[in-house]
């Protein structure tokens, strides 16, 4: 989408006038709280207590109760794998949104709305990759966990999907402001 600097300058004040914390440190601090919460949740889930060997029993009982049926062992292992990988995808997608929000709220590139937009997307993906990679490296050192490049890719795909959705939503919103 090509736009002129004058159009970007007109749109920037419209985005700044949105409700939220005031300028300065309180706004910047509130921007990063969701990122910290997401990272803390991921760090907790990355412990021995949330290994597949520890979650399979409670989750199997819950899903058998929920669906009113008994799963055979092969059926359960496939479902358990799907649940765990979906958790990766969704959890890191949410983290990606939090990263984008934090960068969007703290970057103030006057008259450069598209630069701010691109920077927030790229940095959100970079942050998602960094947390996913460090999480999997951490799991290499736990006796009942294993680090996996496949999990990092699933995490990044969740982040990429969310960034794509944000991009489409913002593009539509910016066009409606023009």
C-alpha positions in Angstrom: 0.0 0.0 0.0 1.7 3.2 -1.2 0.9 6.4 0.7 2.2 9.9 0.9 4.0 11.4 3.8 1.1 13.9 4.1 -1.3 11.0 4.5 0.9 9.4 7.2 1.1 12.7 9.0 -2.7 13.1 9.0 -3.2 9.5 10.3 -0.6 9.7 13.1 -2.5 12.2 15.3 -5.7 10.2 14.9 -3.9 7.1 16.4 -2.4 9.2 19.2 -5.8 10.5 20.3 -7.0 7.0 21.3 -7.8 6.5 25.0 -5.2 4.9 27.2 -2.5 5.8 29.7 -0.9 9.2 29.2 2.4 9.8 27.6 5.6 9.1 29.4 6.8 6.4 31.7 3.4 5.1 33.0 2.3 4.4 29.4 5.5 2.7 28.6 5.3 0.6 31.8 1.8 -0.5 31.1 2.8 -1.4 27.5 5.2 -4.0 28.8 3.2 -5.7 31.6 1.4 -8.1 29.2 4.7 -9.2 27.7 6.1 -9.9 31.2 3.0 -11.8 32.2 3.1 -14.0 29.0 6.8 -14.7 29.6 6.2 -15.6 33.2 3.3 -18.0 32.2 5.6 -19.6 29.6 8.4 -19.9 32.1 6.1 -21.7 34.6 4.8 -24.0 31.9 8.4 -24.8 30.9 9.1 -26.5 34.2 9.2 -30.2 35.1 5.7 -29.9 36.5 4.2 -29.3 33.0 6.1 -32.1 31.2 4.0 -34.5 29.1 4.5 -37.2 31.7 2.9 -35.0 34.4 0.0 -33.5 32.3 -1.2 -36.7 30.5 -3.2 -38.1 33.5 -5.1 -35.0 34.6 -5.8 -33.9 31.0 -7.0 -37.4 30.0 -9.4 -37.5 33.0 -10.7 -34.0 32.1 -11.2 -34.8 28.4 -12.8 -38.2 29.1 -15.2 -36.4 31.5 -15.8 -33.6 28.9 -16.5 -35.9 26.0 -18.2 -38.7 28.0 -16.0 -41.4 26.5 -12.9 -43.4 27.1 -9.8 -42.9 24.8 -7.6 -45.8 23.9 -3.9 -45.2 24.5 -3.1 -44.4 20.9 -6.1 -42.1 20.6 -5.1 -40.3 23.8 -1.5 -39.9 22.8 -2.6 -38.2 19.5 -5.1 -36.0 21.3 -2.5 -35.1 24.0 0.0 -34.2 21.4 -2.5 -32.0 19.6 -3.5 -30.3 22.9 0.2 -29.6 23.7 1.1 -28.3 20.3 -2.0 -26.2 20.1 -1.0 -24.7 23.4 2.4 -23.8 21.9 0.7 -22.2 18.9 -1.9 -20.2 20.8 0.4 -19.2 23.7 3.1 -17.8 21.5 0.5 -16.2 19.3 -0.7 -14.3 22.4 2.9 -13.4 23.3 3.4 -12.1 19.8 0.3 -9.8 20.2 1.7 -8.6 23.5 5.1 -7.9 21.9 3.5 -5.9 19.1 1.4 -3.9 21.5 4.4 -3.0 23.7 6.5 -1.9 20.7 3.6 0.0 19.1 2.9 1.8 22.4 6.5 2.7 23.1 7.8 3.7 19.7 7.0 7.2 18.7 8.2 7.8 15.2 6.6 11.1 14.3 5.3 11.2 10.7 6.5 7.7 10.1 3.5 5.6 10.8 4.5 2.8 8.4 8.0 2.6 9.8 6.6 2.2 13.3 4.1 -0.4 12.0 6.8 -2.5 10.3 9.2 -2.2 13.2 6.6 -3.3 15.7 5.7 -6.4 13.6 9.4 -7.4 13.0 10.3 -6.9 16.6 7.3 -8.8 17.8 8.3 -11.8 15.7 11.9 -11.4 16.9 10.8 -11.4 20.5 8.6 -14.4 19.9 11.5 -16.3 18.4 13.8 -15.3 21.2 11.4 -16.5 23.9 10.5 -19.7 22.0 14.2 -20.6 21.5 15.2 -19.9 25.1 12.3 -21.9 26.3 13.3 -24.9 24.3 17.0 -24.6 25.3 15.9 -24.4 28.9 13.9 -27.6 28.4 17.0 -29.5 27.2 18.3 -29.3 30.8 15.2 -30.8 32.5 15.0 -34.6 33.0 11.4 -35.0 31.8 11.4 -32.4 29.0 13.2 -32.1 25.7 13.9 -29.1 23.5 12.6 -29.2 20.0 13.1 -27.1 16.9 9.7 -28.2 15.8 8.2 -26.5 18.9 10.1 -23.3 18.0 8.6 -23.4 14.5 5.1 -24.0 15.9 5.6 -21.1 18.3 6.7 -18.8 15.5 3.8 -19.9 13.3 1.4 -18.9 16.0 3.2 -15.6 16.2 3.1 -15.1 12.5 -0.6 -15.9 12.2 -1.3 -13.3 14.9 1.0 -10.7 13.3 -0.8 -11.3 10.0 -4.2 -10.8 11.6 -2.9 -7.6 13.3 -1.5 -6.3 9.9 -4.8 -7.0 8.1 -6.8 -5.3 10.9 -4.6 -2.3 11.0 -4.5 -2.0 7.2 -8.2 -2.0 7.1 -8.4 0.6 9.9 -5.9 2.9 8.3 -7.8 2.8 5.1 -11.0 3.7 6.9 -9.2 6.7 8.5 -8.0 8.0 5.0 
